[in-house]
Amino acid sequence: MCGHRTKEKQEEAFNSKHSKVHFPKSKHNSLPSKAVDVAPYPIDWNDLERFYNFGGYVRGIAESLGIKIRWGGDWNENLELKD
């Protein structure tokens, strides 16, 4: 799991192509972090169905708590979130 990223960690994520932006442009770079990376355990990067199910579960729990989130699996959706 990854929440806040320091400048060093953000640049490492960018250089390894795990992020598309340099520090401080990621939502991971604020304190508190406005982003968190999580995955279903055990992680199988080839099991996309499991990631979609997990994402749906997390979104459902967040919605039931009145928390607006945006999941990386739906970056193509036109969602507007307010801080």
Protein Blocks (a to p, Z undefined) as FASTA:
>chain_A
ZZbdcfklmmmmmmnopafbdcfkbfklpccdfbdcdddddddfklmmlmmmmmmmmmmm
mmmnopacddfklmmpccdddZZ
